[in-house]
């Protein structure tokens, strides 16, 4: 599997989140950033990656 797709999807998601914080949801830049993040996530999904590849579960408190 292409690990670069996961990195690309994660980076696009972070850019979209920063754009939301800066401009709000209705701004055209935000909509564009969200569209790019969705496209990157779709490419990763089609390549066989799972959501947990992009968003791994945080370690539980009772695990060493």
C-alpha positions in Angstrom: 0.0 0.0 0.0 1.1 3.5 -0.7 2.0 5.1 2.6 2.2 8.5 0.9 -1.6 8.5 0.4 -2.1 8.3 4.1 0.4 11.2 4.7 -1.3 13.2 2.0 -4.8 12.6 3.5 -3.6 13.4 7.0 -2.0 16.7 5.8 -5.1 17.7 3.8 -7.2 17.0 6.9 -5.0 19.2 9.1 -5.0 22.0 6.5 -8.8 21.9 6.3 -9.0 22.0 10.1 -6.7 25.1 10.2 -8.8 26.7 7.5 -12.0 26.1 9.4 -10.5 27.7 12.5 -9.3 30.7 10.6 -12.2 31.4 8.3 -15.2 29.4 9.5 -17.3 26.8 7.7 -18.9 29.0 5.1 -15.8 30.5 3.6 -14.9 29.4 0.0 -11.3 28.5 1.1 -12.7 26.2 3.8 -15.0 24.4 1.3 -12.1 24.0 -1.1 -9.8 22.6 1.7 -12.6 20.2 2.8 -13.1 19.0 -0.8 -9.3 18.4 -1.2 -9.3 16.5 2.1 -12.2 14.3 1.0 -10.6 13.6 -2.3 -7.3 12.6 -0.6 -9.2 10.4 1.8 -11.0 8.7 -1.1 -7.8 8.0 -2.9 -6.3 6.4 0.3 -9.5 4.3 0.7 -9.4 3.2 -2.9 -5.8 2.1 -2.4 -6.9 -0.2 0.3 -6.2 1.9 3.4 -8.6 1.9 6.3 -9.9 4.8 8.4 -7.8 3.5 11.3 -4.7 4.0 9.1 -5.4 7.7 9.1 -6.9 7.9 12.6 -5.3 5.2 14.8 -7.0 4.5 18.1 -5.3 6.3 21.0 -3.6 4.0 23.5 -5.9 3.0 26.4 -4.9 4.2 29.9 -4.7 0.7 31.2 -2.3 -0.5 28.6 1.4 -0.3 29.3 
